[in-house]
Amino acid sequence: MYKYRASKDSGSKSWVMQRITGLALVVLMIGHYILMHYHPDSGHTYQAVLGRMQYSWYRIIDLTFIVLAMYHGLNGIWNIFRDYKMKPWLKYSVISALVIFGIAFTAWGFNIIFSIPYIN
């Protein structure tokens, strides 16, 4: 059921990236929580969100959040699958499904962020 992996295919790069993205997500989450819940002008109405999204930094932060969260989550799922000895066709099917899912939902998130209009 479990398989031994040689050091070349140990997944150490994936493990390090999982920790780095996790740390970055914690920092972004704390900033988001403070901004959205402790800032006095942090209303959650459409007008408040539209007003915030007039600044490019908010869009960049949201886009970064989307990319990091998708990588972190899908890499975590893939690491669970990597623990098991799978046939090559199953391994390629799982990784293909995760990549397609990741690209689709990342594109959806980008579409939402970019569809918010700039108002002068």
C-alpha positions in Angstrom: 0.0 0.0 0.0 2.7 2.5 0.9 5.8 2.8 -1.2 9.3 3.8 -0.6 10.5 6.7 -2.7 14.1 7.3 -3.6 15.5 10.6 -2.5 15.2 11.9 -6.1 11.4 11.5 -6.0 10.9 12.2 -2.3 8.6 15.2 -2.6 10.9 17.5 -0.6 10.3 20.4 -2.9 6.6 19.9 -2.6 6.9 19.7 1.2 8.8 23.0 1.3 6.4 24.8 -1.0 3.5 23.5 1.1 5.1 25.1 4.2 5.9 28.4 2.4 2.5 28.8 0.9 0.9 27.9 4.2 2.9 30.6 6.0 2.0 33.2 3.3 -1.6 32.2 3.6 -1.6 32.7 7.4 0.0 36.2 6.9 -2.6 37.1 4.3 -5.4 35.7 6.4 -4.4 37.7 9.4 -4.2 40.9 7.3 -7.6 40.1 5.7 -9.2 39.5 9.1 -7.8 42.8 10.6 -8.8 44.7 7.5 -12.3 43.3 7.2 -13.3 42.9 10.8 -11.4 45.5 12.8 -11.1 48.4 10.5 -13.9 50.9 11.3 -14.8 51.6 7.6 -14.7 47.9 6.5 -18.4 47.6 5.5 -19.4 44.5 3.7 -21.8 46.2 1.3 -21.4 46.1 -2.5 -20.4 49.8 -2.4 -17.7 49.2 0.3 -16.2 46.3 -1.7 -16.4 48.4 -4.9 -14.6 51.2 -3.1 -11.9 49.0 -1.9 -11.4 47.4 -5.3 -10.5 50.8 -6.8 -7.0 50.3 -5.4 -4.9 47.9 -7.4 -3.2 46.6 -4.2 -6.5 45.1 -3.0 -6.8 43.3 -6.4 -3.2 42.1 -6.2 -3.7 40.8 -2.7 -6.9 39.0 -3.7 -5.2 37.5 -6.8 -2.2 36.4 -4.7 -4.6 34.8 -2.1 -6.4 32.9 -4.9 -3.2 31.5 -6.4 -1.6 30.6 -3.1 -4.8 29.0 -1.8 -5.3 26.9 -4.9 -1.7 25.7 -5.0 -1.7 25.0 -1.3 -4.9 23.1 -1.3 -4.4 21.1 -4.5 -0.8 20.3 -3.5 -2.0 19.0 -0.2 -4.5 16.7 -1.9 -1.8 15.5 -4.3 0.5 14.7 -1.4 -2.2 12.5 0.1 -2.5 10.6 -3.1 1.3 10.4 -3.4 1.5 8.3 -0.2 -0.2 5.4 -2.0 1.2 3.1 -4.7 -0.9 3.9 -7.7 -0.8 2.5 -11.2 0.6 5.0 -13.7 -2.7 5.6 -15.4 -4.4 6.4 -12.1 -1.6 8.7 -11.1 -1.8 10.7 -14.3 -5.6 10.8 -14.1 -5.5 12.2 -10.6 -2.9 14.8 -11.3 -4.7 15.8 -14.5 -8.0 16.2 -12.7 -6.3 18.3 -10.0 -4.5 20.5 -12.6 -7.7 21.0 -14.6 -9.7 21.8 -11.4 -7.0 24.2 -10.3 -6.8 26.0 -13.6 -10.6 26.3 -13.9 -11.2 27.7 -10.4 -8.2 30.0 -10.6 -9.5 31.4 -13.9 -12.9 31.8 -12.3 -11.4 33.7 -9.4 -9.4 35.9 -11.7 -12.5 36.6 -13.8 -14.4 37.7 -10.8 -11.6 40.0 -9.6 -11.1 41.5 -13.1 -14.8 42.0 -13.7 -15.1 44.5 -10.8 -15.1 47.8 -12.6 -12.8 50.7 -11.9 -14.8 53.9 -11.2 -13.0 57.2 -11.6 
